[in-house]
């Protein structure tokens, strides 16, 4: 044998090579894992801020065109779903507020 294979065979015979398990390569100390999680959270927050700034009106979606609605394009469906979600959230908040006001009025707790 010649070349790199011969060198590897000679190193293995001399005991110069060590075996490395996959767990040795993937294990992170708890401190390193916490640091990686913090870095990931910071990058996700920065990405969310950048995405919000890119859209018109600070993240608001443009109204889909009539053709997009007619063809049921995913952007128009997404826009409609977000509008329904906002309406539902406003109604739910109003319902919770009136429920709390009624409980306070009659002394229910």
C-alpha positions in Angstrom: 0.0 0.0 0.0 1.0 3.5 -0.7 -0.3 7.0 0.1 -2.9 8.0 2.7 -4.2 4.4 3.1 -0.8 3.1 4.0 -0.4 5.9 6.6 -3.8 5.1 8.1 -3.0 1.4 8.3 0.3 2.1 10.0 -1.3 4.5 12.5 -4.0 2.0 13.3 -1.4 -0.8 13.8 0.7 1.5 16.1 -2.4 2.5 18.2 -2.3 6.1 17.0 -6.0 6.2 16.0 -8.8 6.5 18.4 -12.5 5.6 17.9 -15.0 8.4 18.2 -18.7 7.6 18.7 -21.5 9.8 17.3 -22.6 10.7 20.8 -19.2 12.2 21.5 -19.8 14.5 18.5 -23.3 15.5 19.3 -23.2 15.9 23.1 -23.4 19.5 24.4 -22.8 20.5 28.0 -25.8 22.1 29.7 -24.0 25.5 29.6 -23.3 25.2 25.9 -26.9 24.1 25.2 -28.2 27.1 27.1 -25.9 29.4 25.2 -27.0 27.9 21.8 -30.7 28.2 22.8 -30.2 31.9 23.7 -28.4 32.6 20.4 -31.3 30.8 18.6 -33.9 32.8 20.4 -32.1 36.1 19.6 -31.8 35.2 15.9 -35.5 34.2 15.7 -36.5 37.5 17.3 -34.4 39.4 14.8 -35.9 37.4 11.9 -39.4 38.1 13.1 -38.7 41.8 13.4 -37.2 41.9 9.9 -40.2 40.0 8.5 -42.6 42.5 10.2 -40.6 45.5 8.8 -40.6 44.1 5.2 -44.4 44.1 4.7 -46.3 47.2 4.0 -47.7 48.9 7.0 -45.4 47.3 9.5 -46.3 43.7 8.7 -49.9 44.2 7.5 -50.8 42.2 4.4 -52.1 43.9 1.3 -55.6 43.2 0.3 -55.7 40.4 -2.3 -56.9 41.2 -5.8 -60.3 40.0 -7.1 -58.5 37.5 -9.4 -56.5 36.1 -6.4 -59.8 35.6 -4.5 -61.5 34.0 -7.5 -58.7 31.6 -8.0 -58.5 30.8 -4.3 -54.8 31.6 -4.2 -53.1 30.7 -0.9 -52.3 34.4 -0.2 -55.9 35.4 -0.4 -57.0 32.5 1.7 -54.3 33.4 4.3 -55.5 37.0 4.3 -59.1 35.9 4.8 -58.1 33.6 7.7 -56.1 36.3 9.4 -59.0 38.7 9.1 -61.4 36.1 10.6 -58.9 35.4 13.4 -58.7 39.1 14.2 -62.5 39.5 14.3 -62.9 36.4 16.5 -60.2 37.7 18.9 -61.9 41.0 19.2 -65.3 39.4 19.9 -63.8 37.0 22.4 -62.1 39.9 24.2 -65.3 41.9 24.4 -67.1 38.8 25.7 -64.6 38.3 28.4 -64.7 42.0 29.4 -68.5 42.0 29.7 -68.4 38.8 31.7 -65.9 40.4 34.1 -68.0 43.5 34.3 -71.1 41.5 35.2 -69.3 39.6 37.8 -68.0 42.8 39.4 -71.4 44.4 39.2 -73.1 41.6 41.1 -70.2 40.7 43.4 -69.6 37.3 41.9 -66.1 36.1 42.1 
